[in-house]
Amino acid sequence: MELPSKLLENAVNEMSQLPGIGKRTALRLLLHLLKQPVEQTELLSSALTAMRNDIQFCKACHTIADDEICGICSNPSRDKSIICVVEDVRDVMAIENTGMFKGVYHVLGGKISPIEGIGPSQLKITSLVDKVKGGNISEIIFALSSTMEGDTTNFYIYRQIKDCELKTSTIARGIAVGDELEYADEVTLGRSLLNRIPFETSIKQ
């Protein structure tokens, strides 16, 4: 793609590295920005810089947050004895949008996937097991996507905590097998949480 400006070309190359944005889309967005007041572009730039430099990961659940402890974990009305285990922050947002879960979360940061070179040590599994063994946890809800990698991760965690005195459940299979959690509609996702089943039952099916 021949562009009249090296500066514009560099910007297109950088923006097109974002997922779902090719060079044509990047060019369209950047030309739009060039038509706007300089102040608007500076606000966008400042917001992106602040997000990248200042955003934190909650020390309790590992989701993204503005402070050391996220708003969910610091909310006294949330039931800290029920932990919903998810892959990443997008799943937290999807479940929160249902308005049907009043516990807290634990973000693993991915799923076990030998093909991609992701093992248990690269995920936030140890801190979850430590929480469970520390007591005061009554239930773990496995809410990973119903893929082979998700099921493998669920089972690995289950083996680490199966001797602890707590309930383990998994969201009901209203989520189609192979579907990613973030793409489920809110009604289906909410019902899956409410109709969760014992994890031991799910691994026998």
Secondary structure, 3 states (H helix, E strand, C coil): CCCCCHHHHHHHHHHCCCCCCCHHHHHHHHHHHHHCCHHHHHHHHHHHHHHHHHCEECCCCCCEECCCCCCCCCCCCCCCCEEEEECCHHHHHHHHCCCCCCCEEEECCCCCEHHHCECHHHCCCHHHHHHHHCCCCCEEEECCCCCHHHHHHHHHHHHHHCCCCCEEEECCCCCCCCCCHHHCCHHHHHHHHHCCEEHHHHCCC
